[in-house]
Amino acid sequence: MLTPMERYYFDVYNTEHTQMDGDGQLLPNPDRAGIEALRILYDVARDEMPGGEHIKITVKVLNASREQIFEASLTLSSAWS
């Protein structure tokens, strides 16, 4: 028997802009949505860190009803001594 998939949305907020997820992704459960949020957070941090000294990134996970169910944030700082 197949596990029913649910749609989750991943809205990304950072120091400079916000990206609202209009499509979402089908995933088997909320735990997998949380893992995907952490992957997105890592990818955004990797792409944006070389250009900034202080960056805060937040990924909010919303369920199919657009209710927030999970949030992951990361603050990155870098400076020369």
N, C-alpha and C positions, 0 to 999 in steps of 0.2 A: 504494500500500500504506500502510495506517495504522500509525503508530508506536504500539507498545504503551504504555499509561499505567501508571505505578507509583504506589502510595499512599505518601505521606509525611505524617508527623505533626509538628506544631509546638508544642512545649511552651514556655510562657512563664513566666519567673521574674523577679520584680521585688522591690523592697525590702519590700513588704508581703505579697505572696501569690504562689502558684504556680497556673498554669492548665495542666492536662494536656489535650492534644488527644485526645479519644476517637474522633473521626471521621476525621481526616486529609483529605488532598486528593489527587486524581489529577492527576499532572503527568508530562510526557514524559521528564524526566531529572533527575539530581541538580543540574545547574546551575540549572534553573528553580526547584528547591526552595530553593536558596541565595538566589536573587533574591526569592522569596516570603518567606523568613525576614527579609531586610533590609527589605522592605515592612512586615511585621508590626512589626518593631523601630521603624521610623519612626512608624507609627500609634500604638503604645503610648506612645512618648516624647512625641509631640504631645499626646496626651490627658492624660498624667499630669504633665508638667513644670510647668504653672501652679500646681499644688497642693503642690509639694515643693521643698526646697532642695537635696537630694542624693538622687538616684535611680540605681540600677543596674538595668538591664534586660538579660536574656539570653533569646535564642530558640535552642532546641536542635531540630535537625531529625533525625528518626528515620526509618529506612526501614520497609518493610512488616514486617520481622522485629523491629522496635522496637530496632534498633541505631542509636546516634547516629552520624551521618555528617557533621554540620556544626554549627557554633555561631557565633553573632554576639552581641556584647555592646556595651552603650553605658552609660557613666557620665556623668550630667549633674549639674552643680553650679551653683547660683546664689546670690548673696548681694549685699545692699546694701552699699555702701562707707561 
